[in-house]
């Protein structure tokens, strides 16, 4: 069987000057995560050109968030979360004191970065649609598809939507911009709708609703409310304050804003050697 669905990422686009992104945009990743995705995409294209019997679909995710509507399956990162929504979630349940937004002076409607968030259930349906396409088509070749909603949502809009869903106030700290972050990055998913018969069904309200349903039922994820989670320490300096059994700060050597890890624009994730999580 010569069929493959590869989970790629919108990180392969880097920081394009314009949005929405189509699959024809230049592939210029600007971080190691995006570069690894592009390397595998190139391998897939080389495989197909070498042996046209292969049928390959490359799914370029934008920003998956949310949880299963049942509240029993959700994201549970070890240690300091590397994505915006899990971090907001942990602030809402009281495990972390505040969220730092990196930059509020962008040329966007509220000054914060804009990204395309997609519900994880829609993402799962996108995989099913891709598999169905491979089963039904004998001449697909190696094709890339954007999986997103086609709508941009700012960091502050995500925070406000989560506050509405949870009934919790999310304390904010405004930090400076981070070099290299794009102002706006969202998808044009028309190709997936046209060729895969797939379209995102859920909006930001549903994403935050389901994320909070998971968080409120499982405030410590799959772990226990102590200094470890899933067998991993929630790394902090041994002298830093603890909240609900978890350290509220990152590594004591880390460069942070007011002692908090900074979360701003979200697309692909980078983490530098001193433990600070960064988003592009």
Beta strands, then each sheet from edge to edge (+ up, - down):
strand 1: 3-9
strand 2: 55-61
strand 3: 63-65
strand 4: 99-102
strand 5: 114-115
strand 6: 117-119
strand 7: 142-147
strand 8: 153-154
strand 9: 172-175
strand 10: 184-185
strand 11: 228-229
strand 12: 232-233
strand 13: 242-243
strand 14: 246-247
strand 15: 269-271
strand 16: 277-279
sheet 1: 1+ 2+ 7+
sheet 2: 3+ 6+
sheet 3: 4+ 9+
sheet 4: 8+ 5- 10-
sheet 5: 11+ 12-
sheet 6: 13+ 14-
sheet 7: 15+ 16-
end
